[in-house]
Amino acid sequence: MTFDAILTFLGNYWISIASILALVLLSGFFSGSETALTATSKSRMHTLGNNGEVRAGIVTHLIERRDRLIGALLIGNTIVNILAGSLMTSLFLDVFGDSGVAIATLVTSAIVVVFSEVLPKSWAIAGPDRFALAVAPMVRLFVLVVGPVSAAVNWLVRAILAFFGVRLSSEVSMLTAHEELRGAVDYLHKEGSVVKADRDRLGGVLDLGELEVSDIMVHRVAMRAINADDPVDINVRIILDSPYTRMPIWRGSTDNIIGVLHAKDLLRAMADVDSDASKIDIVKLSQKPWFVPDTTNLKDQLNAFLRRKGHFAIVVDEYGEVQGLVTLEDILEEIVGDISDEYDLDMQGVRQEADGSMVVDGSVPIRDLNRALEWNLPDEEATTIAGLVIHESKSIPDERQAFTFYGKRFIVMKRERNRITKLRIRPAAEDDI
């Protein structure tokens, strides 16, 4: 085709060519807008809106009704693609005759795929927030015009799906806000944008509402307490030698907690009587104990600690029997990890052996192992690693008995009465299964 022929072709069909180009641009606009507005970050838009970005409010308003938004954009995109295809077919029929249909189909498909789908969507996904802000005012006007049609189409689609037993809800998300946030944090951690420590802290905050006090409390078998009827000098020595600042006081039986003594109150009293322990009544120095149910979730218990300005509570079951104790520090450790100071004992109870296996005390919480070692052992049915072995084996194992579950080999190393006190854990081999 000569240059004169090209000029003649353009002069005869310039309206059709210009219309096709405009329709391809519109199709790209709709495709890119759909991608950007469905991928944009709500939290980022909220932040930008608070900082005075007016368009962020428009984006937020649009994505609140995603079904209406996407329906309108799909309607616009479908209309312009059909029009572009029709004009292209008409143009090529005039130029190439009957073979123009096949040529128009190939050319239209190539143009739509490259310039109306892949290119604008790739551009939009590279910066969805920026793209969404740029197109939001124009999309809002289009949705206002086409919105009623989109609503009618959505209603028709829902009616058809309902006929086949499929129910759609535009109001309820399949994931809760916590699950969406947790998924985002895990994804960013895998990408390297969030370090493990930050992921664990954020996960700890999200878990507070799902965990109960019984999951983190110091169990009664490990709880330190003093007998009010013991000699005062013995109790004073126990308190001063303890790494803890608060100590429960019982009388008659360990289920009868009558007070909680703070070491600072004891030291003040000792100073007032020139360190003569015989002149001290530790029961009068103690504070009234605070009892909380073992089913209280950690979020409520944390709020209760903050509201009462307290740090220490005795945990009881539904029958009023003492199950253990919980402190504010215990809850904070669920968020920030282990909090240790120079007076803390080494209570981790985990030791790595030369062969790569782990020797673990039976009282170590499953959640602590999962957090420290990146394991995924379930903690719904048991709190400690010993409890998990007993639950899975449906028995109280003997020493040197071994079990394999959840991809780990558990070997009972030590048992005292009915308690598993030490385990060896290693990855399960093929011959273990």
Salt bridges, closest charged atoms under 4 A:
GLU53 OE2 - ARG55 NE 3.11
ASP67 OD1 - ARG65 NE 3.54
ASP67 OD2 - ARG158 NH2 3.55
GLU117 OE1 - LYS121 NZ 3.06
ASP198 OD1 - ARG201 NH1 3.07
ASP200 OD2 - LYS196 NZ 2.77
ASP200 OD1 - ARG199 NH2 3.09
ASP207 OD1 - ARG182 NH2 3.05
ASP207 OD2 - ARG367 NH1 3.38
GLU210 OE2 - ARG182 NH2 3.62
ASP229 OD1 - ARG251 NE 3.15
ASP241 OD1 - ARG237 NH1 3.28
ASP255 OD1 - ARG220 NH2 3.21
ASP265 OD1 - ARG268 NH1 3.05
ASP276 OD2 - LYS279 NZ 3.94
GLU334 OE1 - ARG367 NH2 2.68
GLU353 OE2 - ARG351 NE 2.88
ASP361 OD1 - LYS422 NZ 2.90
GLU374 OE2 - LYS196 NZ 3.82
GLU374 OE2 - ARG199 NH2 2.89
ASP398 OD1 - ARG415 NH1 3.03
GLU416 OE2 - LYS414 NZ 3.70
GLU416 OE1 - ARG419 NH2 3.84
ASP432 OD1 - ARG409 NE 3.79
ASP432 OD2 - ARG426 NH1 2.93
